[in-house]
Amino acid sequence: MCTTQLQEYLIFKREKILESNIMLCIVLIFGAMITALIRSPLRRQNAQHNVDNLLGNNNIVAVVSNANPQVNA
């Protein structure tokens, strides 16, 4: 909200479009850097890795069908 109001002030009151765009680029780069630093837990990949370790990596493929919820190995 603060960024939007500052953009509006720079563009309509001061007619500084270039400065407004530079400020917006800086805000977007800062947001992208913060987003890149966030580590999300990869629960599904970790679970698959644990299953592979339990099965001993014997290339066993489990097939689950929506029609029949049983696992066919």
mmCIF file of the N, C-alpha and C atoms, coordinates in Angstrom:
data_MODEL
# 
_entry.id   MODEL 
# 
loop_
_atom_site.group_PDB 
_atom_site.id 
_atom_site.type_symbol 
_atom_site.label_atom_id 
_atom_site.label_alt_id 
_atom_site.label_comp_id 
_atom_site.label_asym_id 
_atom_site.label_entity_id 
_atom_site.label_seq_id 
_atom_site.pdbx_PDB_ins_code 
_atom_site.Cartn_x 
_atom_site.Cartn_y 
_atom_site.Cartn_z 
_atom_site.occupancy 
_atom_site.B_iso_or_equiv 
_atom_site.pdbx_formal_charge 
_atom_site.auth_seq_id 
_atom_site.auth_comp_id 
_atom_site.auth_asym_id 
_atom_site.auth_atom_id 
_atom_site.pdbx_PDB_model_num 
ATOM 1   N N  . MET A 1 1  ? 0.827   -1.179  0.000   1.00 0.00 ? 1  MET A N  1 
ATOM 2   C CA . MET A 1 1  ? 0.000   0.000   0.000   1.00 0.00 ? 1  MET A CA 1 
ATOM 3   C C  . MET A 1 1  ? 0.877   1.250   0.000   1.00 0.00 ? 1  MET A C  1 
ATOM 4   N N  . CYS A 1 2  ? 1.906   1.249   0.788   1.00 0.00 ? 2  CYS A N  1 
ATOM 5   C CA . CYS A 1 2  ? 2.812   2.399   0.852   1.00 0.00 ? 2  CYS A CA 1 
ATOM 6   C C  . CYS A 1 2  ? 3.504   2.606   -0.495  1.00 0.00 ? 2  CYS A C  1 
ATOM 7   N N  . THR A 1 3  ? 3.900   1.517   -1.136  1.00 0.00 ? 3  THR A N  1 
ATOM 8   C CA . THR A 1 3  ? 4.551   1.613   -2.442  1.00 0.00 ? 3  THR A CA 1 
ATOM 9   C C  . THR A 1 3  ? 3.590   2.190   -3.469  1.00 0.00 ? 3  THR A C  1 
ATOM 10  N N  . THR A 1 4  ? 2.357   1.780   -3.443  1.00 0.00 ? 4  THR A N  1 
ATOM 11  C CA . THR A 1 4  ? 1.355   2.279   -4.385  1.00 0.00 ? 4  THR A CA 1 
ATOM 12  C C  . THR A 1 4  ? 1.121   3.769   -4.199  1.00 0.00 ? 4  THR A C  1 
ATOM 13  N N  . GLN A 1 5  ? 1.025   4.199   -2.968  1.00 0.00 ? 5  GLN A N  1 
ATOM 14  C CA . GLN A 1 5  ? 0.803   5.618   -2.717  1.00 0.00 ? 5  GLN A CA 1 
ATOM 15  C C  . GLN A 1 5  ? 2.012   6.455   -3.129  1.00 0.00 ? 5  GLN A C  1 
ATOM 16  N N  . LEU A 1 6  ? 3.216   5.938   -2.883  1.00 0.00 ? 6  LEU A N  1 
ATOM 17  C CA . LEU A 1 6  ? 4.416   6.653   -3.294  1.00 0.00 ? 6  LEU A CA 1 
ATOM 18  C C  . LEU A 1 6  ? 4.513   6.713   -4.822  1.00 0.00 ? 6  LEU A C  1 
ATOM 19  N N  . GLN A 1 7  ? 4.151   5.623   -5.487  1.00 0.00 ? 7  GLN A N  1 
ATOM 20  C CA . GLN A 1 7  ? 4.128   5.614   -6.954  1.00 0.00 ? 7  GLN A CA 1 
ATOM 21  C C  . GLN A 1 7  ? 3.144   6.663   -7.475  1.00 0.00 ? 7  GLN A C  1 
ATOM 22  N N  . GLU A 1 8  ? 1.974   6.703   -6.907  1.00 0.00 ? 8  GLU A N  1 
ATOM 23  C CA . GLU A 1 8  ? 0.957   7.673   -7.322  1.00 0.00 ? 8  GLU A CA 1 
ATOM 24  C C  . GLU A 1 8  ? 1.456   9.100   -7.121  1.00 0.00 ? 8  GLU A C  1 
ATOM 25  N N  . TYR A 1 9  ? 2.096   9.354   -5.992  1.00 0.00 ? 9  TYR A N  1 
ATOM 26  C CA . TYR A 1 9  ? 2.615   10.691  -5.715  1.00 0.00 ? 9  TYR A CA 1 
ATOM 27  C C  . TYR A 1 9  ? 3.698   11.082  -6.735  1.00 0.00 ? 9  TYR A C  1 
ATOM 28  N N  . LEU A 1 10 ? 4.633   10.154  -6.984  1.00 0.00 ? 10 LEU A N  1 
ATOM 29  C CA . LEU A 1 10 ? 5.715   10.462  -7.917  1.00 0.00 ? 10 LEU A CA 1 
ATOM 30  C C  . LEU A 1 10 ? 5.214   10.678  -9.343  1.00 0.00 ? 10 LEU A C  1 
ATOM 31  N N  . ILE A 1 11 ? 4.257   9.896   -9.776  1.00 0.00 ? 11 ILE A N  1 
ATOM 32  C CA . ILE A 1 11 ? 3.796   9.979   -11.161 1.00 0.00 ? 11 ILE A CA 1 
ATOM 33  C C  . ILE A 1 11 ? 2.858   11.156  -11.368 1.00 0.00 ? 11 ILE A C  1 
ATOM 34  N N  . PHE A 1 12 ? 1.849   11.299  -10.524 1.00 0.00 ? 12 PHE A N  1 
ATOM 35  C CA . PHE A 1 12 ? 0.812   12.297  -10.788 1.00 0.00 ? 12 PHE A CA 1 
ATOM 36  C C  . PHE A 1 12 ? 1.127   13.683  -10.207 1.00 0.00 ? 12 PHE A C  1 
ATOM 37  N N  . LYS A 1 13 ? 1.787   13.746  -9.071  1.00 0.00 ? 13 LYS A N  1 
ATOM 38  C CA . LYS A 1 13 ? 2.051   15.041  -8.442  1.00 0.00 ? 13 LYS A CA 1 
ATOM 39  C C  . LYS A 1 13 ? 3.382   15.645  -8.900  1.00 0.00 ? 13 LYS A C  1 
ATOM 40  N N  . ARG A 1 14 ? 4.417   14.792  -8.990  1.00 0.00 ? 14 ARG A N  1 
ATOM 41  C CA . ARG A 1 14 ? 5.749   15.293  -9.311  1.00 0.00 ? 14 ARG A CA 1 
ATOM 42  C C  . ARG A 1 14 ? 6.151   15.035  -10.758 1.00 0.00 ? 14 ARG A C  1 
ATOM 43  N N  . GLU A 1 15 ? 5.386   14.192  -11.470 1.00 0.00 ? 15 GLU A N  1 
ATOM 44  C CA . GLU A 1 15 ? 5.657   13.804  -12.857 1.00 0.00 ? 15 GLU A CA 1 
ATOM 45  C C  . GLU A 1 15 ? 7.062   13.236  -13.034 1.00 0.00 ? 15 GLU A C  1 
ATOM 46  N N  . LYS A 1 16 ? 7.439   12.357  -12.120 1.00 0.00 ? 16 LYS A N  1 
ATOM 47  C CA . LYS A 1 16 ? 8.746   11.703  -12.142 1.00 0.00 ? 16 LYS A CA 1 
ATOM 48  C C  . LYS A 1 16 ? 8.545   10.213  -12.424 1.00 0.00 ? 16 LYS A C  1 
ATOM 49  N N  . ILE A 1 17 ? 8.303   9.897   -13.661 1.00 0.00 ? 17 ILE A N  1 
ATOM 50  C CA . ILE A 1 17 ? 7.991   8.521   -14.054 1.00 0.00 ? 17 ILE A CA 1 
ATOM 51  C C  . ILE A 1 17 ? 9.236   7.636   -13.964 1.00 0.00 ? 17 ILE A C  1 
ATOM 52  N N  . LEU A 1 18 ? 10.383  8.134   -14.404 1.00 0.00 ? 18 LEU A N  1 
ATOM 53  C CA . LEU A 1 18 ? 11.606  7.327   -14.368 1.00 0.00 ? 18 LEU A CA 1 
ATOM 54  C C  . LEU A 1 18 ? 11.966  6.959   -12.922 1.00 0.00 ? 18 LEU A C  1 
ATOM 55  N N  . GLU A 1 19 ? 11.913  7.927   -12.024 1.00 0.00 ? 19 GLU A N  1 
ATOM 56  C CA . GLU A 1 19 ? 12.217  7.657   -10.620 1.00 0.00 ? 19 GLU A CA 1 
ATOM 57  C C  . GLU A 1 19 ? 11.221  6.671   -10.020 1.00 0.00 ? 19 GLU A C  1 
ATOM 58  N N  . SER A 1 20 ? 9.978   6.787   -10.431 1.00 0.00 ? 20 SER A N  1 
ATOM 59  C CA . SER A 1 20 ? 8.949   5.868   -9.966  1.00 0.00 ? 20 SER A CA 1 
ATOM 60  C C  . SER A 1 20 ? 9.255   4.436   -10.423 1.00 0.00 ? 20 SER A C  1 
ATOM 61  N N  . ASN A 1 21 ? 9.653   4.276   -11.676 1.00 0.00 ? 21 ASN A N  1 
ATOM 62  C CA . ASN A 1 21 ? 9.978   2.941   -12.194 1.00 0.00 ? 21 ASN A CA 1 
ATOM 63  C C  . ASN A 1 21 ? 11.236  2.377   -11.543 1.00 0.00 ? 21 ASN A C  1 
ATOM 64  N N  . ILE A 1 22 ? 12.222  3.225   -11.284 1.00 0.00 ? 22 ILE A N  1 
ATOM 65  C CA . ILE A 1 22 ? 13.441  2.764   -10.610 1.00 0.00 ? 22 ILE A CA 1 
ATOM 66  C C  . ILE A 1 22 ? 13.110  2.284   -9.201  1.00 0.00 ? 22 ILE A C  1 
ATOM 67  N N  . MET A 1 23 ? 12.277  3.038   -8.493  1.00 0.00 ? 23 MET A N  1 
ATOM 68  C CA . MET A 1 23 ? 11.883  2.641   -7.145  1.00 0.00 ? 23 MET A CA 1 
ATOM 69  C C  . MET A 1 23 ? 11.145  1.295   -7.182  1.00 0.00 ? 23 MET A C  1 
ATOM 70  N N  . LEU A 1 24 ? 10.266  1.122   -8.155  1.00 0.00 ? 24 LEU A N  1 
ATOM 71  C CA . LEU A 1 24 ? 9.522   -0.126  -8.257  1.00 0.00 ? 24 LEU A CA 1 
ATOM 72  C C  . LEU A 1 24 ? 10.452  -1.300  -8.558  1.00 0.00 ? 24 LEU A C  1 
ATOM 73  N N  . CYS A 1 25 ? 11.446  -1.089  -9.410  1.00 0.00 ? 25 CYS A N  1 
ATOM 74  C CA . CYS A 1 25 ? 12.422  -2.146  -9.697  1.00 0.00 ? 25 CYS A CA 1 
ATOM 75  C C  . CYS A 1 25 ? 13.201  -2.532  -8.446  1.00 0.00 ? 25 CYS A C  1 
ATOM 76  N N  . ILE A 1 26 ? 13.583  -1.553  -7.648  1.00 0.00 ? 26 ILE A N  1 
ATOM 77  C CA . ILE A 1 26 ? 14.318  -1.829  -6.411  1.00 0.00 ? 26 ILE A CA 1 
ATOM 78  C C  . ILE A 1 26 ? 13.458  -2.642  -5.451  1.00 0.00 ? 26 ILE A C  1 
ATOM 79  N N  . VAL A 1 27 ? 12.196  -2.269  -5.330  1.00 0.00 ? 27 VAL A N  1 
ATOM 80  C CA . VAL A 1 27 ? 11.283  -3.008  -4.447  1.00 0.00 ? 27 VAL A CA 1 
ATOM 81  C C  . VAL A 1 27 ? 11.116  -4.446  -4.936  1.00 0.00 ? 27 VAL A C  1 
ATOM 82  N N  . LEU A 1 28 ? 10.980  -4.643  -6.239  1.00 0.00 ? 28 LEU A N  1 
ATOM 83  C CA . LEU A 1 28 ? 10.811  -5.990  -6.787  1.00 0.00 ? 28 LEU A CA 1 
ATOM 84  C C  . LEU A 1 28 ? 12.071  -6.829  -6.604  1.00 0.00 ? 28 LEU A C  1 
ATOM 85  N N  . ILE A 1 29 ? 13.245  -6.245  -6.792  1.00 0.00 ? 29 ILE A N  1 
ATOM 86  C CA . ILE A 1 29 ? 14.501  -6.980  -6.600  1.00 0.00 ? 29 ILE A CA 1 
ATOM 87  C C  . ILE A 1 29 ? 14.656  -7.371  -5.131  1.00 0.00 ? 29 ILE A C  1 
ATOM 88  N N  . PHE A 1 30 ? 14.328  -6.462  -4.234  1.00 0.00 ? 30 PHE A N  1 
ATOM 89  C CA . PHE A 1 30 ? 14.397  -6.760  -2.802  1.00 0.00 ? 30 PHE A CA 1 
ATOM 90  C C  . PHE A 1 30 ? 13.448  -7.912  -2.443  1.00 0.00 ? 30 PHE A C  1 
ATOM 91  N N  . GLY A 1 31 ? 12.232  -7.878  -2.983  1.00 0.00 ? 31 GLY A N  1 
ATOM 92  C CA . GLY A 1 31 ? 11.267  -8.957  -2.735  1.00 0.00 ? 31 GLY A CA 1 
ATOM 93  C C  . GLY A 1 31 ? 11.737  -10.285 -3.292  1.00 0.00 ? 31 GLY A C  1 
ATOM 94  N N  . ALA A 1 32 ? 12.369  -10.250 -4.468  1.00 0.00 ? 32 ALA A N  1 
ATOM 95  C CA . ALA A 1 32 ? 12.876  -11.492 -5.063  1.00 0.00 ? 32 ALA A CA 1 
ATOM 96  C C  . ALA A 1 32 ? 14.011  -12.074 -4.229  1.00 0.00 ? 32 ALA A C  1 
ATOM 97  N N  . MET A 1 33 ? 14.866  -11.215 -3.679  1.00 0.00 ? 33 MET A N  1 
ATOM 98  C CA . MET A 1 33 ? 15.964  -11.699 -2.837  1.00 0.00 ? 33 MET A CA 1 
ATOM 99  C C  . MET A 1 33 ? 15.423  -12.332 -1.555  1.00 0.00 ? 33 MET A C  1 
ATOM 100 N N  . ILE A 1 34 ? 14.427  -11.713 -0.956  1.00 0.00 ? 34 ILE A N  1 
ATOM 101 C CA . ILE A 1 34 ? 13.834  -12.291 0.254   1.00 0.00 ? 34 ILE A CA 1 
ATOM 102 C C  . ILE A 1 34 ? 13.173  -13.632 -0.071  1.00 0.00 ? 34 ILE A C  1 
ATOM 103 N N  . THR A 1 35 ? 12.477  -13.703 -1.198  1.00 0.00 ? 35 THR A N  1 
ATOM 104 C CA . THR A 1 35 ? 11.826  -14.952 -1.599  1.00 0.00 ? 35 THR A CA 1 
ATOM 105 C C  . THR A 1 35 ? 12.847  -16.057 -1.842  1.00 0.00 ? 35 THR A C  1 
ATOM 106 N N  . ALA A 1 36 ? 13.991  -15.703 -2.432  1.00 0.00 ? 36 ALA A N  1 
ATOM 107 C CA . ALA A 1 36 ? 15.024  -16.704 -2.707  1.00 0.00 ? 36 ALA A CA 1 
ATOM 108 C C  . ALA A 1 36 ? 15.632  -17.256 -1.425  1.00 0.00 ? 36 ALA A C  1 
ATOM 109 N N  . LEU A 1 37 ? 15.609  -16.495 -0.352  1.00 0.00 ? 37 LEU A N  1 
ATOM 110 C CA . LEU A 1 37 ? 16.190  -16.946 0.914   1.00 0.00 ? 37 LEU A CA 1 
ATOM 111 C C  . LEU A 1 37 ? 15.276  -17.873 1.706   1.00 0.00 ? 37 LEU A C  1 
ATOM 112 N N  . ILE A 1 38 ? 14.003  -17.958 1.339   1.00 0.00 ? 38 ILE A N  1 
ATOM 113 C CA . ILE A 1 38 ? 13.048  -18.791 2.065   1.00 0.00 ? 38 ILE A CA 1 
ATOM 114 C C  . ILE A 1 38 ? 13.268  -20.255 1.690   1.00 0.00 ? 38 ILE A C  1 
ATOM 115 N N  . ARG A 1 39 ? 13.462  -21.073 2.684   1.00 0.00 ? 39 ARG A N  1 
ATOM 116 C CA . ARG A 1 39 ? 13.605  -22.516 2.468   1.00 0.00 ? 39 ARG A CA 1 
ATOM 117 C C  . ARG A 1 39 ? 12.307  -23.194 2.857   1.00 0.00 ? 39 ARG A C  1 
ATOM 118 N N  . SER A 1 40 ? 11.687  -23.847 1.912   1.00 0.00 ? 40 SER A N  1 
ATOM 119 C CA . SER A 1 40 ? 10.458  -24.564 2.235   1.00 0.00 ? 40 SER A CA 1 
ATOM 120 C C  . SER A 1 40 ? 10.790  -26.033 2.473   1.00 0.00 ? 40 SER A C  1 
ATOM 121 N N  . PRO A 1 41 ? 10.111  -26.662 3.412   1.00 0.00 ? 41 PRO A N  1 
ATOM 122 C CA . PRO A 1 41 ? 10.363  -28.088 3.642   1.00 0.00 ? 41 PRO A CA 1 
ATOM 123 C C  . PRO A 1 41 ? 9.811   -28.907 2.477   1.00 0.00 ? 41 PRO A C  1 
ATOM 124 N N  . LEU A 1 42 ? 10.656  -29.697 1.875   1.00 0.00 ? 42 LEU A N  1 
ATOM 125 C CA . LEU A 1 42 ? 10.247  -30.531 0.747   1.00 0.00 ? 42 LEU A CA 1 
ATOM 126 C C  . LEU A 1 42 ? 9.772   -31.869 1.282   1.00 0.00 ? 42 LEU A C  1 
ATOM 127 N N  . ARG A 1 43 ? 8.588   -31.851 1.877   1.00 0.00 ? 43 ARG A N  1 
ATOM 128 C CA . ARG A 1 43 ? 8.078   -33.044 2.561   1.00 0.00 ? 43 ARG A CA 1 
ATOM 129 C C  . ARG A 1 43 ? 7.835   -34.207 1.604   1.00 0.00 ? 43 ARG A C  1 
ATOM 130 N N  . ARG A 1 44 ? 7.294   -33.933 0.428   1.00 0.00 ? 44 ARG A N  1 
ATOM 131 C CA . ARG A 1 44 ? 6.985   -35.022 -0.500  1.00 0.00 ? 44 ARG A CA 1 
ATOM 132 C C  . ARG A 1 44 ? 8.271   -35.663 -1.008  1.00 0.00 ? 44 ARG A C  1 
ATOM 133 N N  . GLN A 1 45 ? 9.262   -34.857 -1.347  1.00 0.00 ? 45 GLN A N  1 
ATOM 134 C CA . GLN A 1 45 ? 10.528  -35.408 -1.819  1.00 0.00 ? 45 GLN A CA 1 
ATOM 135 C C  . GLN A 1 45 ? 11.243  -36.171 -0.716  1.00 0.00 ? 45 GLN A C  1 
ATOM 136 N N  . ASN A 1 46 ? 11.184  -35.664 0.509   1.00 0.00 ? 46 ASN A N  1 
ATOM 137 C CA . ASN A 1 46 ? 11.797  -36.373 1.632   1.00 0.00 ? 46 ASN A CA 1 
ATOM 138 C C  . ASN A 1 46 ? 11.095  -37.698 1.898   1.00 0.00 ? 46 ASN A C  1 
ATOM 139 N N  . ALA A 1 47 ? 9.785   -37.730 1.804   1.00 0.00 ? 47 ALA A N  1 
ATOM 140 C CA . ALA A 1 47 ? 9.037   -38.971 2.013   1.00 0.00 ? 47 ALA A CA 1 
ATOM 141 C C  . ALA A 1 47 ? 9.390   -39.993 0.937   1.00 0.00 ? 47 ALA A C  1 
ATOM 142 N N  . GLN A 1 48 ? 9.494   -39.555 -0.308  1.00 0.00 ? 48 GLN A N  1 
ATOM 143 C CA . GLN A 1 48 ? 9.850   -40.480 -1.397  1.00 0.00 ? 48 GLN A CA 1 
ATOM 144 C C  . GLN A 1 48 ? 11.270  -41.002 -1.193  1.00 0.00 ? 48 GLN A C  1 
ATOM 145 N N  . HIS A 1 49 ? 12.155  -40.141 -0.754  1.00 0.00 ? 49 HIS A N  1 
ATOM 146 C CA . HIS A 1 49 ? 13.531  -40.571 -0.498  1.00 0.00 ? 49 HIS A CA 1 
ATOM 147 C C  . HIS A 1 49 ? 13.571  -41.619 0.614   1.00 0.00 ? 49 HIS A C  1 
ATOM 148 N N  . ASN A 1 50 ? 12.773  -41.407 1.662   1.00 0.00 ? 50 ASN A N  1 
ATOM 149 C CA . ASN A 1 50 ? 12.719  -42.377 2.763   1.00 0.00 ? 50 ASN A CA 1 
ATOM 150 C C  . ASN A 1 50 ? 12.147  -43.708 2.304   1.00 0.00 ? 50 ASN A C  1 
ATOM 151 N N  . VAL A 1 51 ? 11.129  -43.683 1.452   1.00 0.00 ? 51 VAL A N  1 
ATOM 152 C CA . VAL A 1 51 ? 10.551  -44.928 0.925   1.00 0.00 ? 51 VAL A CA 1 
ATOM 153 C C  . VAL A 1 51 ? 11.578  -45.665 0.081   1.00 0.00 ? 51 VAL A C  1 
ATOM 154 N N  . ASP A 1 52 ? 12.300  -44.935 -0.753  1.00 0.00 ? 52 ASP A N  1 
ATOM 155 C CA . ASP A 1 52 ? 13.335  -45.568 -1.574  1.00 0.00 ? 52 ASP A CA 1 
ATOM 156 C C  . ASP A 1 52 ? 14.401  -46.223 -0.708  1.00 0.00 ? 52 ASP A C  1 
ATOM 157 N N  . ASN A 1 53 ? 14.767  -45.576 0.385   1.00 0.00 ? 53 ASN A N  1 
ATOM 158 C CA . ASN A 1 53 ? 15.761  -46.165 1.289   1.00 0.00 ? 53 ASN A CA 1 
ATOM 159 C C  . ASN A 1 53 ? 15.217  -47.399 1.989   1.00 0.00 ? 53 ASN A C  1 
ATOM 160 N N  . LEU A 1 54 ? 13.929  -47.386 2.366   1.00 0.00 ? 54 LEU A N  1 
ATOM 161 C CA . LEU A 1 54 ? 13.338  -48.554 3.033   1.00 0.00 ? 54 LEU A CA 1 
ATOM 162 C C  . LEU A 1 54 ? 13.245  -49.753 2.098   1.00 0.00 ? 54 LEU A C  1 
ATOM 163 N N  . LEU A 1 55 ? 12.934  -49.500 0.851   1.00 0.00 ? 55 LEU A N  1 
ATOM 164 C CA . LEU A 1 55 ? 12.809  -50.586 -0.111  1.00 0.00 ? 55 LEU A CA 1 
ATOM 165 C C  . LEU A 1 55 ? 14.164  -51.064 -0.619  1.00 0.00 ? 55 LEU A C  1 
ATOM 166 N N  . GLY A 1 56 ? 15.207  -50.357 -0.282  1.00 0.00 ? 56 GLY A N  1 
ATOM 167 C CA . GLY A 1 56 ? 16.541  -50.771 -0.700  1.00 0.00 ? 56 GLY A CA 1 
ATOM 168 C C  . GLY A 1 56 ? 16.815  -50.472 -2.159  1.00 0.00 ? 56 GLY A C  1 
ATOM 169 N N  . ASN A 1 57 ? 16.045  -49.559 -2.740  1.00 0.00 ? 57 ASN A N  1 
ATOM 170 C CA . ASN A 1 57 ? 16.232  -49.176 -4.140  1.00 0.00 ? 57 ASN A CA 1 
ATOM 171 C C  . ASN A 1 57 ? 16.223  -50.384 -5.070  1.00 0.00 ? 57 ASN A C  1 
ATOM 172 N N  . ASN A 1 58 ? 15.267  -51.303 -4.870  1.00 0.00 ? 58 ASN A N  1 
ATOM 173 C CA . ASN A 1 58 ? 15.155  -52.504 -5.695  1.00 0.00 ? 58 ASN A CA 1 
ATOM 174 C C  . ASN A 1 58 ? 14.312  -52.287 -6.935  1.00 0.00 ? 58 ASN A C  1 
ATOM 175 N N  . ASN A 1 59 ? 14.091  -51.043 -7.297  1.00 0.00 ? 59 ASN A N  1 
ATOM 176 C CA . ASN A 1 59 ? 13.307  -50.689 -8.476  1.00 0.00 ? 59 ASN A CA 1 
ATOM 177 C C  . ASN A 1 59 ? 11.894  -51.239 -8.426  1.00 0.00 ? 59 ASN A C  1 
ATOM 178 N N  . ILE A 1 60 ? 11.284  -51.253 -7.254  1.00 0.00 ? 60 ILE A N  1 
ATOM 179 C CA . ILE A 1 60 ? 9.900   -51.669 -7.110  1.00 0.00 ? 60 ILE A CA 1 
ATOM 180 C C  . ILE A 1 60 ? 9.022   -50.470 -7.415  1.00 0.00 ? 60 ILE A C  1 
ATOM 181 N N  . VAL A 1 61 ? 8.062   -50.661 -8.304  1.00 0.00 ? 61 VAL A N  1 
ATOM 182 C CA . VAL A 1 61 ? 7.172   -49.578 -8.696  1.00 0.00 ? 61 VAL A CA 1 
ATOM 183 C C  . VAL A 1 61 ? 5.790   -49.874 -8.135  1.00 0.00 ? 61 VAL A C  1 
ATOM 184 N N  . ALA A 1 62 ? 5.237   -48.923 -7.412  1.00 0.00 ? 62 ALA A N  1 
ATOM 185 C CA . ALA A 1 62 ? 3.894   -49.072 -6.864  1.00 0.00 ? 62 ALA A CA 1 
ATOM 186 C C  . ALA A 1 62 ? 2.940   -48.265 -7.726  1.00 0.00 ? 62 ALA A C  1 
ATOM 187 N N  . VAL A 1 63 ? 1.819   -48.865 -8.089  1.00 0.00 ? 63 VAL A N  1 
ATOM 188 C CA . VAL A 1 63 ? 0.826   -48.199 -8.912  1.00 0.00 ? 63 VAL A CA 1 
ATOM 189 C C  . VAL A 1 63 ? -0.439  -48.045 -8.090  1.00 0.00 ? 63 VAL A C  1 
ATOM 190 N N  . VAL A 1 64 ? -0.929  -46.817 -7.988  1.00 0.00 ? 64 VAL A N  1 
ATOM 191 C CA . VAL A 1 64 ? -2.157  -46.540 -7.251  1.00 0.00 ? 64 VAL A CA 1 
ATOM 192 C C  . VAL A 1 64 ? -3.168  -45.993 -8.241  1.00 0.00 ? 64 VAL A C  1 
ATOM 193 N N  . SER A 1 65 ? -4.331  -46.593 -8.278  1.00 0.00 ? 65 SER A N  1 
ATOM 194 C CA . SER A 1 65 ? -5.383  -46.165 -9.192  1.00 0.00 ? 65 SER A CA 1 
ATOM 195 C C  . SER A 1 65 ? -6.444  -45.411 -8.414  1.00 0.00 ? 65 SER A C  1 
ATOM 196 N N  . ASN A 1 66 ? -7.049  -44.429 -9.056  1.00 0.00 ? 66 ASN A N  1 
ATOM 197 C CA . ASN A 1 66 ? -8.145  -43.702 -8.406  1.00 0.00 ? 66 ASN A CA 1 
ATOM 198 C C  . ASN A 1 66 ? -9.367  -44.583 -8.246  1.00 0.00 ? 66 ASN A C  1 
ATOM 199 N N  . ALA A 1 67 ? -9.589  -45.505 -9.185  1.00 0.00 ? 67 ALA A N  1 
ATOM 200 C CA . ALA A 1 67 ? -10.753 -46.370 -9.123  1.00 0.00 ? 67 ALA A CA 1 
ATOM 201 C C  . ALA A 1 67 ? -10.583 -47.434 -8.029  1.00 0.00 ? 67 ALA A C  1 
ATOM 202 N N  . ASN A 1 68 ? -9.370  -47.934 -7.854  1.00 0.00 ? 68 ASN A N  1 
ATOM 203 C CA . ASN A 1 68 ? -9.099  -48.963 -6.868  1.00 0.00 ? 68 ASN A CA 1 
ATOM 204 C C  . ASN A 1 68 ? -7.980  -48.466 -5.972  1.00 0.00 ? 68 ASN A C  1 
ATOM 205 N N  . PRO A 1 69 ? -8.265  -48.098 -4.729  1.00 0.00 ? 69 PRO A N  1 
ATOM 206 C CA . PRO A 1 69 ? -7.260  -47.489 -3.882  1.00 0.00 ? 69 PRO A CA 1 
ATOM 207 C C  . PRO A 1 69 ? -6.197  -48.441 -3.345  1.00 0.00 ? 69 PRO A C  1 
ATOM 208 N N  . GLN A 1 70 ? -6.180  -49.704 -3.802  1.00 0.00 ? 70 GLN A N  1 
ATOM 209 C CA . GLN A 1 70 ? -5.166  -50.645 -3.351  1.00 0.00 ? 70 GLN A CA 1 
ATOM 210 C C  . GLN A 1 70 ? -3.858  -50.367 -4.088  1.00 0.00 ? 70 GLN A C  1 
ATOM 211 N N  . VAL A 1 71 ? -2.760  -50.667 -3.434  1.00 0.00 ? 71 VAL A N  1 
ATOM 212 C CA . VAL A 1 71 ? -1.439  -50.518 -4.046  1.00 0.00 ? 71 VAL A CA 1 
ATOM 213 C C  . VAL A 1 71 ? -1.091  -51.849 -4.677  1.00 0.00 ? 71 VAL A C  1 
ATOM 214 N N  . ASN A 1 72 ? -0.764  -51.817 -5.965  1.00 0.00 ? 72 ASN A N  1 
ATOM 215 C CA . ASN A 1 72 ? -0.363  -53.025 -6.690  1.00 0.00 ? 72 ASN A CA 1 
ATOM 216 C C  . ASN A 1 72 ? 1.150   -52.974 -6.880  1.00 0.00 ? 72 ASN A C  1 
ATOM 217 N N  . ALA A 1 73 ? 1.855   -53.914 -6.299  1.00 0.00 ? 73 ALA A N  1 
ATOM 218 C CA . ALA A 1 73 ? 3.323   -53.894 -6.423  1.00 0.00 ? 73 ALA A CA 1 
ATOM 219 C C  . ALA A 1 73 ? 3.790   -55.101 -7.218  1.00 0.00 ? 73 ALA A C  1 
# 
